[in-house]
Amino acid sequence: MKKQKYIINIEIVQTAIEKRTGKRPQKKEIAEKIGVSAQSVSNWRHISVPPIIETLVKLSEISGLSINNFITRKNE
């Protein structure tokens, strides 16, 4: 049985923020707003280190999206 992992599609978060503010934020700016390192944001895309739930909530708050909108299931 394949193990399922979840990744954050940060591009969806960036697009949602851009639609709300008129400016597309860099990953570094998102990292600063939610209190994590830019490297953490990069790691999420590559499934290296999953974010903690508080981080998911912060991403949801700054993007105006439900967490389900930017989480993707990936089979291994």
Secondary structure, 3 states (H helix, E strand, C coil): CCCEEEEECHHHHHHHHHHHHCCCCCHHHHHHHHCCCHHHHHHHHCCCCCCCHHHHHHHHHHHCCCHHHCEEEEEC
